[in-house]
Amino acid sequence: MSEQKKENNQMKIGNILIRILMTMLVLAVTAFLTPRFSISGIVPLLIAAIVISILDYLIESLTGFDASPFGRGITGFIVSVIIIYATSAIVPGVTTTLWGAILASVAIGIINMLIPGRTVL
């Protein structure tokens, strides 16, 4: 039984690491493609991916609400914009305007549709 718990914990840690790496990839592509949304380096990119993952987890665990841009219609889109905008306020090196957060949310939603599985938000 102890080995099974260790294996489950390793799988959870592995899933978290993969999700953070995929979030970093999607954020990098989004920052490259989206005007008024930029990330100034690899460290802010990593921190932003972690912050977004934490904010998404907190919203999902507290409200049961999926915060993906196209997952819950307009409400999910608005929550996604808020998460992106809040991340820019929390993480130095991530800059966006409200319009940039809206465009980034659209870009992330499109990228999430193209990549199988849930990656960001």
N, C-alpha and C positions, 0 to 999 in steps of 0.2 A: 504494500500500500504506500509506503514511503517513497518507493521508486516511481510510482505512478504520479504522486504529487510533484516530485522533482521534474518529471517529464512534462507535466502540464504547465508548470511554472516556466520551464525552458521554452515551451511552445508559445506561451503568452509573451515572454520577453522577446522571442524571435519575431512574433507578429507585430509587436510594438516597434521594434527596430525597422522592420520592413515598411511599416506604415509611415514612420518618420522619414525614411529614405525616399519613399514615393512622394510624400508631401514636399520634401525638398526639391525633387525633380519637377513636380507640377508647379511649385512656386517659382522656380528658376525660369521655366518656360513662360509662365504667366507674366513675370516681371520683364522678360525680354519682349513679349508681344504687346503688353498693355501700356498705353501712355498714362502718365500720372500715377504709376505704381512702380516703385523701384526698390531693389534690395542691393545694398552696397558691398556685399562680400559673402564669403562662405560661412563665417561665424554668425552674422545676422540671419543668414538663410537657415542655418541649423536651429538657432534660437527661435526664429519665427515658426518653423515647422513644429517645434516642441510646444510653443505657446498655443498655436492653432489646434494642435492635437489635444492639449489640456482643456482649452475652452470648449471645444467640440464635445469632449468626454463629459465635462461638467454640465453642459446644457442638456446633453442626451440623458445623463444619469439623473439629473434633478427634475427634468420635465418629461422625459420619455420621448422627446422630440428630435427627429433626424434633421440636422442642420445643413443638409446638402443643398446646393443652389437650386437644383431642379427636383429635389426629393419630395418637397412638400408644397410645391406651388409658390405663390408669392410670399407666403410666410417664411418658408425655408430660404428663399432668395434674400429676404430682408435680414434674417438672422445671419446668413452667410456674409452679407455686406457689413453687418455690425461686428462680426468676429474679425474680419479682415481689417476694418478701420480701428478696432480696439488693439489689434496686434501692432499696427503702426504706431499707436500711442505708447505701447509697452516696450517694444523692441527698438533700441537705437540702431539706425542703419536701414530701417524699413520706413519708407516714406510713401504716403498716398494722400490723395484728397478724397472727398466723398465720391466724386465722379470716378476717380481711379479705383476706389473700392468696389463701386458698382460694375465697372468694366472688368475688374479682376474676378469678381464673382461670376460674371457671365463666362469669362475665359476658363475659369476653374470648372464650372459646370460642363462646358463643352469638352474639356480634356477628360473629366471624369466619365463622360459618356463614351469616349473613345478607348479608355483604358479599362480592361475588364476588372471587376472587383471594386470595392470602395477604397479610394485612395485619400482624398482630401475632403474635409468637411463632410 
